[in-house]
Amino acid sequence: MLSRRSFLKKTAIGSGLVLAGGFPFEALAGEKEHRLTILHTNDVHSRLEPFPMDGGKLQGQGGVAWRSALIRKIRSEQEHVLLLDAGDIFQGTPYFNLYKGEPEIKALTMMGYDAVTMGNHDFDAGVEGFAAQLPHAGFPVLTANYDFTATALEGKTQPFTVIKKGGLKIGIFGLGIQLKGLVPDDAFGKTKYLEPVQVARTVASRLKKREGCDMIICLSHLGYEYSHPKVSDTILAKETEDIDLIIGGHTHTFLDEPVVMKNRAGRDVTINQVGWGGVRLGRLDYVFNSKKNAVLTNAHSVIVGKQTIG
């Protein structure tokens, strides 16, 4: 054991090296940096093909072929990638009218999505209709505030998942919007809606404390923000404590860059949403230091289309 005098002497020497610019910082680096890229979509609405070349502002954009190519390209460049969706997978093109969601779910599976949540339009073929497509899903459907007891979806979704990526534990959970008044009663049936902020606090706390997650992501179909009192992503961010990132949907909001807000504990929460129709792929690049604190180093929405791939 060092004597107090020896300790002070060694500390003084170390301090002098720092001040002189001569401290070998490499010696401190058992400090492994962890990198994670998060890709995300929302409100794709059955847009399997690009928007038609009809003079509209979204013409030629979107489509699963270009999105798939873009995802493959990013995965070839980055070692650890998460791919997520914030709901409203169904409804919007004849593909859904004809096939009731099968090609949409198969496309997400082929692209290697890690997790999704449900939007209100994912009930458009009823609870039974969504349940019928889940055998095609190679990913979990996360719905923490819908209780599906005594419905066709009972036991077929889960409130959260924990994914390990390069030494990191990432906790992900899903929240859905109030269905009453938005979806026909017979479409959601006996589904019970649970108040999302309290559910989020409970689930995020569990992911942080019991599961030991280094980052907690909420896939939210609550909507970004409203002019009237209604639970939204901005309210969720301010009223919870353990969420690091909210990937949003429902309001079709094209955010030019992620929004950062303070939570109840004064810590940063990042919110992002990339419009609708699959015309943007959100990308967030994080670096985690040796203590696994996350720093967002790059964030942008990539336009999905032929020109993106080159």
C-alpha positions in Angstrom: 0.0 0.0 0.0 1.3 3.5 -0.9 2.2 5.8 2.0 0.4 9.2 1.9 3.7 10.9 1.0 4.3 8.5 -1.9 0.8 8.9 -3.1 1.0 12.7 -3.1 4.4 12.5 -4.9 3.0 10.3 -7.7 -0.1 12.4 -8.0 2.1 15.6 -8.4 4.2 13.9 -11.1 1.1 12.8 -13.0 -0.4 16.3 -12.7 2.8 17.8 -14.0 2.8 15.5 -17.0 -0.8 16.5 -17.9 0.0 20.2 -17.6 3.1 19.8 -19.7 1.2 17.9 -22.4 3.3 14.8 -21.8 0.8 12.4 -20.3 0.6 9.1 -22.3 -3.2 9.0 -22.6 -3.0 5.7 -24.5 -2.1 4.2 -21.1 -5.6 5.0 -19.9 -7.2 3.3 -22.8 -8.4 0.0 -21.7 -11.1 2.6 -22.5 -12.8 0.9 -25.5 -15.0 3.1 -27.6 -18.3 1.6 -28.7 -20.0 2.7 -31.9 -23.6 2.2 -32.8 -25.6 3.3 -35.9 -29.4 3.5 -35.6 -31.5 3.5 -38.7 -35.2 4.1 -38.6 -38.5 4.6 -40.5 -42.1 5.4 -39.6 -45.5 5.6 -41.3 -44.4 3.8 -44.4 -48.0 3.0 -45.2 -47.6 0.1 -47.5 -45.4 2.1 -49.9 -43.5 -0.9 -51.4 -42.7 1.0 -54.6 -41.4 4.5 -55.1 -43.8 7.4 -55.5 -44.9 7.7 -59.1 -43.3 10.2 -61.5 -46.3 12.4 -61.6 -44.8 15.8 -60.8 -45.5 15.5 -57.1 -42.8 16.6 -54.6 -42.1 13.0 -53.5 -41.9 11.6 -57.0 -39.4 8.9 -57.5 -38.6 8.7 -53.8 -39.1 5.7 -51.5 -39.7 2.0 -52.2 -38.3 -1.0 -50.4 -35.8 -1.9 -53.2 -33.9 1.4 -52.7 -34.3 1.4 -49.0 -33.0 -2.2 -48.8 -29.9 -1.2 -51.0 -29.2 1.8 -48.8 -29.5 -0.3 -45.6 -27.1 -2.9 -47.0 -24.6 -0.2 -48.0 -24.6 1.3 -44.5 -24.3 -2.1 -42.9 -21.3 -2.8 -45.0 -19.7 0.3 -43.7 -20.7 0.1 -40.0 -20.1 -2.8 -37.7 -23.1 -2.3 -35.3 -26.4 -1.2 -36.8 -29.9 -1.2 -35.4 -32.9 -1.0 -37.8 -36.3 0.1 -36.2 -39.8 1.2 -37.3 -42.3 3.3 -35.3 -45.6 2.0 -36.8 -48.2 2.5 -39.5 -46.6 -0.2 -41.6 -50.0 -0.9 -43.2 -52.6 1.0 -45.3 -52.1 3.5 -48.2 -51.6 1.5 -51.4 -53.5 -1.3 -53.2 -50.9 -3.8 -51.8 -52.6 -3.6 -48.5 -56.1 -3.8 -49.9 -55.2 -6.9 -51.8 -52.8 -8.8 -49.5 -53.7 -7.4 -46.0 -50.1 -6.7 -44.9 -48.2 -9.9 -46.0 -45.8 -8.2 -48.4 -45.1 -5.3 -46.0 -44.2 -7.7 -43.1 -42.1 -9.9 -45.4 -40.3 -6.8 -46.7 -39.4 -5.7 -43.2 -38.2 -9.2 -42.4 -36.0 -9.4 -45.6 -34.5 -6.0 -44.7 -33.5 -7.3 -41.3 -35.5 -5.0 -39.0 -34.6 -5.5 -35.4 -38.0 -4.3 -33.9 -41.1 -2.4 -34.7 -44.1 -1.0 -32.9 -47.8 -0.7 -34.0 -49.5 2.4 -35.3 -53.3 2.9 -35.5 -53.4 1.9 -39.2 -51.9 -1.5 -38.3 -55.3 -2.3 -36.9 -57.0 -1.6 -40.3 -57.5 -5.3 -40.9 -58.5 -5.8 -37.2 -56.5 -7.4 -34.4 -57.0 -10.7 -36.2 -55.6 -9.3 -39.5 -52.4 -8.1 -37.9 -52.0 -11.4 -36.0 -52.4 -13.3 -39.2 -49.3 -11.7 -40.6 -47.0 -12.3 -37.7 -45.8 -15.7 -38.9 -44.0 -13.7 -41.6 -42.3 -11.5 -39.1 -38.6 -12.1 -38.2 -38.6 -9.3 -35.6 -40.5 -8.6 -32.3 -43.5 -6.2 -32.3 -43.2 -4.0 -29.2 -46.4 -2.6 -27.6 -46.0 -1.8 -23.9 -49.2 0.2 -23.4 -51.7 -2.1 -25.3 -53.1 -5.0 -23.3 -54.1 -7.6 -25.8 -55.6 -10.1 -23.3 -58.4 -12.1 -24.8 -57.6 -10.9 -28.4 -55.9 -12.7 -31.3 -52.7 -10.8 -30.4 -52.5 -12.1 -26.8 -48.9 -13.4 -26.3 -47.8 -12.4 -29.8 -46.3 -9.0 -29.0 -44.0 -8.0 -26.2 -43.5 -4.8 -24.2 -39.8 -4.5 -24.7 -36.7 -6.2 -26.0 -33.0 -6.0 -25.2 -30.5 -6.2 -28.0 -26.8 -6.6 -27.6 -24.6 -4.8 -30.1 -20.8 -4.8 -29.7 -20.7 -4.9 -25.9 -23.7 -2.6 -25.5 -27.1 -3.5 -24.2 -29.9 -1.6 -25.9 -33.3 -1.6 -24.4 -36.2 -0.9 -26.8 -39.9 -0.6 -26.0 -43.0 0.5 -27.9 -45.9 2.9 -27.2 -49.1 3.3 -29.2 -51.7 6.0 -29.5 -55.2 6.0 -28.0 -57.3 3.9 -30.4 -60.8 4.9 -29.3 -62.2 7.4 -31.8 -59.3 6.9 -34.2 -59.8 3.2 -35.1 -63.2 1.5 -35.4 -64.2 -0.3 -32.2 -64.5 -3.6 -33.9 -61.0 -3.3 -35.4 -59.2 -3.1 -32.0 -61.9 -5.1 -30.1 -60.9 -5.9 -26.6 -57.6 -4.2 -26.7 -57.0 -2.1 -23.6 -55.1 1.2 -23.9 -52.9 2.0 -21.0 -51.7 5.6 -20.2 -48.4 5.9 -22.0 -46.3 8.2 -19.7 -46.7 6.0 -16.7 -46.1 2.8 -18.7 -43.0 4.5 -20.1 -41.6 5.3 -16.7 -42.2 1.8 -15.5 -40.7 0.0 -18.5 -37.7 2.4 -19.0 -36.9 2.1 -15.3 -36.9 -1.7 -15.5 -34.7 -1.6 -18.6 -32.2 0.7 -16.8 -32.1 -0.8 -13.4 -33.0 -4.5 -13.8 -31.8 -5.2 -17.3 -28.7 -3.0 -17.1 -29.2 -1.3 -20.5 -26.7 1.2 -21.7 -29.2 3.0 -23.9 -33.1 3.0 -23.9 -35.1 3.7 -27.0 -38.8 4.3 -27.2 -40.6 3.5 -30.5 -43.5 5.9 -30.2 -46.6 6.2 -32.3 -48.0 8.9 -30.1 -47.2 11.8 -32.5 -44.5 14.4 -32.3 -46.4 17.4 -30.9 -50.0 18.8 -30.7 -51.5 22.3 -30.3 -54.0 20.8 -27.8 -53.4 18.8 -24.6 -52.6 15.3 -25.8 -49.8 12.9 -25.0 -47.0 13.4 -27.6 -43.3 12.6 -27.9 -42.4 16.1 -26.5 -44.5 15.4 -23.4 -43.1 11.9 -23.1 -39.6 13.3 -23.2 -40.3 15.9 -20.5 -42.3 13.6 -18.2 -39.9 10.6 -18.0 -36.4 10.0 -16.7 -34.7 7.0 -18.3 -35.4 7.3 -22.1 -32.4 8.3 -24.2 -34.0 8.3 -27.7 -37.6 8.6 -28.9 -38.1 7.4 -32.5 -41.5 8.8 -33.4 -44.4 8.4 -35.8 -48.1 9.2 -36.5 -47.9 12.9 -37.2 -45.8 12.4 -40.4 -43.3 15.1 -39.2 -40.3 15.7 -41.3 -37.7 16.8 -38.7 -34.7 18.5 -40.4 -32.6 17.3 -37.4 -33.3 15.6 -34.2 -34.8 17.6 -31.3 -33.1 17.4 -27.9 -35.2 18.1 -24.8 -34.5 17.8 -21.1 -36.3 15.1 -19.1 -37.5 15.2 -15.5 -34.0 14.5 -14.2 -32.5 17.3 -16.4 -30.9 14.8 -18.8 -31.0 15.0 -22.6 -33.7 13.1 -24.6 -33.4 13.0 -28.4 -36.5 12.8 -30.6 -36.5 12.0 -34.3 -39.1 11.4 -36.9 -38.7 11.0 -40.7 -42.0 12.0 -42.3 -43.9 9.2 -44.0 -44.1 7.0 -47.1 -40.6 5.5 -46.7 -39.0 8.4 -48.5 -36.5 9.0 -45.7 -34.3 6.7 -43.7 -33.3 8.3 -40.4 -29.7 7.8 -39.3 -28.2 8.4 -35.9 -24.6 7.6 -35.2 -23.5 7.3 -31.6 -20.2 6.8 -29.8 -20.1 5.4 -26.3 -17.1 6.0 -24.1 -15.6 3.6 -21.7 -18.3 4.3 -19.1 -20.8 3.7 -21.9 -22.1 7.2 -22.0 -23.6 7.9 -25.4 -22.6 10.9 -27.6 -24.6 11.6 -30.8 -21.9 12.3 -33.4 -23.9 12.4 -36.6 -27.6 12.7 -37.4 -29.4 13.1 -40.7 -32.2 11.8 -42.8 -31.2 10.1 -46.0 -33.5 10.5 -49.0 -34.4 7.0 -50.2 -34.1 6.8 -54.0 -31.9 5.7 -56.9 -29.7 8.7 -56.6 -28.9 7.8 -53.0 -27.3 4.5 -53.9 -25.3 5.8 -56.8 
